[in-house]
């Protein structure tokens, strides 16, 4: 059961990043939109924490539902956005398989 929940959080994080790319927002802009701290957004996007339902509420007027973020259900996503959303999901999923950046202030080995 725990493994399933870990996979659930992981997939929700990828879909959240796909939404961010679809909306053409920076992580900082998503934080502002969702009313959350950057560290919280990062934890959501990496699948460390499950996206809180109240954080998703501001996405609803933009055509993004919690059903999509949590379960990948696209029934309520505007049909014109679907091909682009699928493309953005692929980008987000591919980025997840790459090693994390070292951030500022870290020297290369």
C-alpha positions in Angstrom: 0.0 0.0 0.0 2.8 2.4 0.8 4.5 1.7 -2.5 1.2 2.5 -4.3 0.9 5.8 -2.4 4.5 6.7 -3.3 3.8 6.0 -7.0 0.6 8.1 -6.7 2.5 11.1 -5.3 5.2 10.6 -8.0 2.7 10.6 -10.8 0.7 13.6 -9.4 4.0 15.5 -9.2 4.7 14.8 -12.9 1.2 15.9 -13.8 1.6 19.1 -11.8 4.8 19.9 -13.6 3.0 19.2 -16.9 0.3 21.7 -15.9 2.9 24.3 -15.1 4.5 23.8 -18.5 1.1 24.0 -20.2 0.2 27.2 -18.4 3.7 28.6 -19.3 4.4 29.5 -15.7 7.6 29.5 -13.8 7.8 27.6 -10.5 7.6 31.0 -8.7 4.5 31.9 -10.6 2.9 28.6 -9.8 3.7 29.2 -6.1 2.0 32.5 -6.2 -1.0 31.2 -8.1 -1.4 28.2 -5.7 -0.6 30.3 -2.6 2.2 28.0 -1.5 5.9 28.3 -0.7 8.6 27.4 -3.2 9.7 24.5 -1.0 6.2 23.1 -0.9 5.8 23.3 -4.6 9.1 21.6 -5.1 8.0 18.8 -2.8 4.8 18.4 -4.7 6.5 18.4 -8.1 9.1 15.9 -7.0 6.4 13.6 -5.6 7.7 13.9 -2.0 4.4 15.3 -0.8 0.9 14.9 -2.2 -0.6 18.1 -3.7 -3.1 19.5 -1.2 -6.6 19.9 -2.7 -6.8 23.5 -1.6 -3.6 24.3 -3.5 -5.2 23.0 -6.7 -8.4 25.2 -6.3 -6.8 28.2 -8.2 -6.1 25.9 -11.2 -9.8 25.1 -11.7 -10.7 28.4 -13.4 -7.8 27.8 -15.8 -9.3 24.5 -16.9 -7.2 22.2 -14.7 -9.0 19.8 -12.4 -7.8 17.8 -9.4 -9.0 14.7 -11.3 -6.2 15.4 -13.8 -3.5 16.1 -11.2 -4.4 13.1 -9.0 -5.6 10.5 -11.5 -4.7 11.7 -15.0 -8.4 12.0 -15.9 -8.7 14.4 -18.8 -12.4 14.5 -19.3 -12.8 18.1 -18.0 -9.6 19.5 -19.6 -10.5 21.7 -22.6 -10.0 19.6 -25.7 -7.8 22.2 -27.4 -5.3 21.8 -24.5 -5.1 18.0 -24.6 -2.4 17.5 -27.3 -0.2 20.1 -25.6 -0.8 18.7 -22.2 0.3 15.3 -23.3 3.4 16.8 -24.8 4.1 18.7 -21.6 3.6 15.5 -19.5 6.3 13.7 -21.6 8.7 16.6 -21.0 7.9 16.6 -17.2 8.3 12.8 -17.0 11.6 12.9 -18.9 12.9 15.7 -16.7 12.1 13.5 -13.7 14.5 10.8 -14.9 17.4 13.3 -15.2 19.7 13.8 -12.2 18.7 16.9 -10.1 20.7 20.1 -10.6 23.2 20.9 -8.0 21.9 24.4 -7.6 23.8 27.6 -7.1 26.9 27.7 -5.1 27.9 24.1 -5.8 31.1 23.4 -7.7 31.3 20.7 -10.3 33.4 17.7 -9.3 
